[in-house]
Amino acid sequence: MVELDRDAQAQVRPEPGTERGRDLDAEFPGVLNTDGFVPEPFPGLAVSAQEHPPVAPQQLPPLDAQVCPRQVVPVPPPPFAAQAGREPGQAPGLRIPLTPAAVPGDLAGSAAGRGRDPHRQHAGGCDEPGPHGGQCPHPEVVLVLGRPGRENKRRILVVVWLFVLSAIFWSGFEQAGSSMNLFAEKLTNRNVLGWQMPTSWPQNVNPIFIIILPPVFGYLWTWLAQRNKNPSIPMEFALGLLGLSAGFFVLAWGAAGATKEGSVAITWLVVTYFLHTVGELCLSPVGLSSITKLAPRDRISQMMGLWFVATALGNLFAGLTAGTLENQSAGDVFNSVAVYIGAAGLVAVAGAPFVKRVMGKIE
């Protein structure tokens, strides 16, 4: 509803029976009456002030710090203002505050766009910060991160850190089908009571441990949690890297003692797979759950996709590392892998307290 001020009503309300009143009544039939009138806010709509008293304007919700500044759009004055003796520029117009959150659909974009100053627009399409201090992020930031608050930004940084540690882990773990399989073929004694074991069979050790060890780890984590000694998520990632590194040190030790082809006992591979499985159980289940806890509510699918990209990168680097066996011995390759994964694990251990503080209350 619209209510004119007293000055405007005095200039546009005619005296009954005067020539001016008759002219206006002929020009705008049904708008003027002896009870007073309200000018049409939109064409074709006449409202009586007595029948429909003015209603207080609805209060808009406070703007969030991340939302564009409030857009104030002037509405042109009613066309009969000039007929009533007031210049169009002097007529009391309407000023309707519009925000994308207050106006639905395409109306928000079109109405709010009319109130923008083209000289004050950023590359992202939003005006400069107003009195509320809000500013729209650039399009590339919106595409990747949406409109994250301060807490969500910190959590996303933790997700990126865990992503890096995960990629390093899988770059070593996924060598089971490449360099470790070549180790089983060339240097491992696979003769069991006169029967030659196929080269790929030692890889079954990892699935067997995956079936046996989870109940043990489940009991261990529960026991530690009851005593308030359960390691944090970043610390479990670090333990996973250290377990993987220990397995490669064992394999490098066994490869260094190989004097000829088929002279290394298969127990070296069994111990290595055991340590790798321990590292996997420390990192992989915790990683999947931590991503769902850390990701912003509107970015959970995106963050989960990022997690599996880490696995893909790990497979890529695992293949590139296995390709160096053409020019280096197996012992040197495994020793190098153990060193850089162990160094990453130590860095993860050192940074775990800081990352835990950034995560806040997420366990």
Steps between C-alpha positions, in 0.01 A plus 500: 500500500609859434417805710579854382635757739274790604663745260441268206139433601433874535621565147323213329166479695251738331209674663167328428307660213782721372606515137832344587326210672271441205797499259691248706193283550446494125869420440517230767152357559458309822825622654373817676226494761391709793667264749848560368707295263836324458686532167543185297833329578458296182291565187141383527495474881306760704488468879283695744681613812189461713412151384858379500709682761877510441702209629846537648770385258641155563837499667767328294732254676851624579745449221766234541861612470544291189192637314518792259409843643134601512375635168263801525290547187303822444153449350369776265222715651135447399405665170229721656751690715565750222121543450468595865740791469817327617795451273593134433834545668330641812244226543572266791614182334549157651834357607481123524803318643570188297744221569550169315378323815183711529383480137463156339612381160575721203327797668791529743756521223305747286374727778825508695698556183321831432636650822866420436762750415697366202807696612508319835474141382772244557609238250282254689187697418425644846522851635766618740445436868225714649443594862448134585849409378374225270662415168430224253795270421630464148334241273785253515485505881124447495541209257756320714415604853155657479466769767688344791520669834815522704444165672428323170815645343710356782335161460561502126870567566505193726337295222772614259771400751345155545471474122876549461580241768257255342656541154845431647373191677337348192806575289681240711218262581391453138843365404369160608403426142814639337839519671409263784359251250826518303685439827288187553570381146873564478646481850255297715521125553144385431573127512271325754562125535599474137210714378571838340261761635364744235653847511173675583410282798702693761267794438225298672677560830362854523131400461548224759637752750216740412252232614692404816619835637194737498345347817835544672522865396137561592565373851824700519337832403215439745739415780704816436188716476380381841829623646491824301814397312354444157730662239360789299417473130824666379701279736336186360597616151856541622498150653377360169792658315750375756362146476531512120854630526595222742373239254719639220802504728441130565474433126813703428684301766390171344590616148846605615573141613401343167809335348318350203153470353252312717715512813282721727253324732133581451475601868652838405197571285262371771647737761490788252135440416418477871653843568331647193164366615552653844569835332195463278273430798634810674442730203235377260189453723578813698555698181158422357319598819713811561417644158126477569552668838724780374331586171248787497142379470468622141837361395498144637480334158775723365731422792432127470594520134821677602577212736481244218711725277774446760474126434530560126809716547649233724457239228663733248812558710514132595525409132765764435703374796480139383632612161832593662575128559636489145796717603528432875513196722193397700678574828579858397143566380338362815744686721424830322127445532537416870701819560265749335186340646663486844597867470139587411384299802732691733378832361143380556583408861654843561203682345228286659448723810462812286261330258298368793458855635383618157244217488344616826257258660498250213630163621 
